[in-house]
Amino acid sequence: MCMGTSLDCANVLSRQEEAKRGNLWEFHEMKGSNGKLFPGGATNGDKQFPALEGKDVTGRTKTIKNSDFLKHPLNIVFVSQKRLLTHYNILSWKRPMFKLFPMIPQYEVIIPTNIGYYLFDPLMWYRIKKDYNSEDLQKIIQMKIFTSVLEKDIKLECENSYTNYVYVVNKFGKIVWKACGSAESPELIGLKEFIDQYCKEYNYKL
């Protein structure tokens, strides 16, 4: 029984409710939202994309930091857990955006949330190597499992590990557009229009 203030009691109850949801709450949330937690769209640009460090497909240490974004007016970063479904979701964004804007760099970050995901390494990397060219593979980072994963999730607002996230990051490292899940036609059209308008407004040439 909570004997503190009403706010303390509310916090205790909130944590208890969180514990009751278990590991499947994310799955049920995705079912309830038909696979979309929010529609793709522009942000207010106040969120900074965090610096990330992990391993590339060859096992070498790889980083994504703000200085990488300075070379281009816009960059696209895909973030996901180690799930085949999110791999195919990312391809639904990656392929059409590459056709429309081949000059925009595309990065991919994989954040495994528990040790079990490492068991799927051979299958996942086989699938990724089959679907990606060598240049794409060089831009994939798998983060270390025990390296501030929760902190990165909070900064990137990755609230549900059953879906993937898409971030358009400007040259200053600010997130200016975001989406989740698989790409839908209105979202792809909206993203193209956003990029065209953004470059026109800031006099950028892609």
N, C-alpha and C positions, 0 to 999 in steps of 0.2 A: 504494500500500500504506500502511495506517495504521501509524504508528510511535508513537502516543501511548498513553495509558492505555486500559484495556479500555472505560471509559466513553466516552472520546473516540472510539474506534473504533466503538462502538455508535452514537454520534450521527452519525458519517460514513456508516455503512451505512444508518441510518434515512433520512438525506437522499437518499442514492442511490436507495433503494427508492421514496421519494416522487417523485423525478424520473422514474423508470421508469414510474410509473403514467400519466403524461401527463394530458391534459385530459379524457379519457373515463372516468376512474376513477369520477367522480361518477355518470355514467350507469349504469355497471355496478353500482355500489353500490345504486342505486335499483331496478334490475331484480332484484337478489338479495334485496331486502327487500320486494318487491311494493309499492313506493312508500311504505313507512312506515319511517322510521329509528328511531322510538320511539313508543310509544302516548301519547296525551294523558293528562295527570295533574297533580296538585298538585306543587309544588316546596317546598323548605324555606324559600323566601322570602329567601335571602341575596344574590340577584343584583339589582343595581340596573339599571334600564333606562337606557341611555346617552342623553345629550342628542344630538339629531340636527338637522342643518340641510340644506336642499335647496331645490328649486323646486316650486311647486304647478303645477296644470294650466295656469294662465295665465302661468307663467314668473316669478311673484313669489317672492322669498325667503320660505321658511316654516321654522319650527322646531317641534320637539317637545321640551319640557323638563319637568322635574319639577313646576314650578308649574302646568302644564296639567292634571296628574293630580289636584291637590289639590281640584278642584271636585267630584269624584265619588269614591265609595268604591272603585269598580272601573272599569277602562278596558280595552278590547281593542285590541291593536296587531297588525296583520298585516305581516310582513316577507317580501319575495321579491325574486328577480332579475326581469329583464324577459323573462318567458316567458309565452306564452298559456296554457300548461297550469296554471301557478301562479295565473293570474288566475281561471280557472274553479274551481280548488281553494279559493281564498279566498272566492268566491261561495258555495261549499257550506257555509262557516262563517257568513259575513256575513248571509245572508238568514234562516236559521232563528234565529240569535241576536238579530237585530233584532226578529223577531216575538215572541220570548220576553221580551226585555229591551230594548225600544226606547229606554229612558232611559240605557243604558250607552253612552258615546261609543266610536266605532270609528275608529281611525286606520289608515292604510296607508302603509308605507314601501317604496319600490322602490330597490334597491341594484344598479345595473349594474356588472358586474365588468370590462368592457373596452369599448373604444370602439365595437366592432361592434354593441353593443346599441342605440346611438343611431340606427342605421340603421332599427331597427324602431319608432322613435318614432311615426310617423304611424299605423301599423297598431295599435299598442298603445293609443294614446290614443283612436283611433276606437272600439275595442272597449270601453274603459273608459267613455268618455262615453256609449256606447249602453246600457251595463248599469247605470250609477250615476246617481242623482239629483244635483241641484246641491249639496246639503248634503254628500253623500258625497265629491264631487269636491274640496270645500274641505279635506278631511281627508287627502288624498293628498300625500305628499312624495316626490319623486325626488331622491335624494342626488347630489351632484357626484361624478363618477367618481374623481377623484384626491383626495378628502377623507377620509383615514383610513378607507377602506372596510374594510381588513383589520382594523384595530383594532375597528371596530364589529362586524364578523363574529365576532371572538374574544369580545367581551363578550356578544354575543347567542347565541354557539355555533351560528352558521349554518354548519355544516360542509359542507353540500352545496347547491350553487346550483341543482340541478335540482328542488328542492322548495321549499315555502313554510313559514313558521313562524308560529305563533299564540301570542301572549303575553297573559295577563291580568295587568294591572299595578294594584296598589293605589294609594291616594291618596298614599302615601309614595314612589312610584316603584319599588317592589319587584315583581319578577316572582313571582307566586304560583301560576300554572298555565301550562302550555305544551303545545303539540302541533305536529304538522307534517303536510304533505300534505293530502289531501281529508278532509272530515269524515265519520266513520263514525257510525252510529246510537248505538253504545255510548258513543262519545266525547261526542256532543252531550248524551246523557242524563247522563253523568258531569259535564260542564261545568255543566249546569243545576243538578244537585244540589250541586256545589261552590259555585256562586254563592249558592244559597239558604242553605246551611249557613254560608258565610262571613258573609253579611249578618246572619244570626240570631246568630252567635257574637259579632260586634262591634257588634250593635244598629244596623246600617245599614238605611236604608230607600231602596229604589231608586224 
